[in-house]
Amino acid sequence: MSTALSKLSPPDGARHKERRVGRGTGCNMGKTCGRGQKGQKARSGGDIGKLHFEGGQTPMQRRLPKRGFRTPFPVHVVSINVGDLDHFVDGSIVDEAALRAARLVQGRGGQIKILGDGDLTKKLTISAHKFSESAKAAIEKAGGKAVVLGGKES
């Protein structure tokens, strides 16, 4: 059963006729036009559909004090201790791909920072965005090399 696109139409009951209000007492929407008797909602400009409208009372979000700050573009940093890198093979290059394969870095994006907790006994070439001073000292003490990604020293 093929249907031509030109013959498509909405199902019954999906479209309604526009209600013409204020056209006299002969129709059901004359006189007050469906707005009832008097009051703010009956007047022109009486739209109180604002999300936090409280009848003219100062709304809650203006009565409470402002607190805290949220960084619009936070930089996610994954911290890895030097002791966690000791299970890599001696002389290997430890970069982001190797850290992800070892499941030390998970998720997307972010920067990698190497911290100095733990002992490193193997000579490794480690590439990361940031190094703490103690981590850099531990890597160089083991005979390895700390390569900073992005060209910034930390």
C-alpha angles and dihedrals in degrees: 000000000000122000124202114230090229091061097053117116135169118269120264113283095019095103124050131195114255111259111239107211129191097030098129137282093291091080124053092249102058129112102018093019095225094305096109124222123329126309137102094298091053095054127084112265090021093133108144095166092119112130099241100027112145103182096278094310114126103273122245095249089058095045094055121074122251113250136182134356133252119208108232094212108026119192110226113216123193112207120210125181122226089238090063090059094058093090092068118102116268112266096016126137112244111202134150093282092053091047091050091048089052088048092237090122119043136170127033132302125349135114128275122231123187115214127198103239115123134018128291116202100168132078105245135167103221123193117196140141095246139015129193116230092248091049092051090049092049093049093049091045089057089051096255133125131241113214116193114215118217094027096265121124117216 
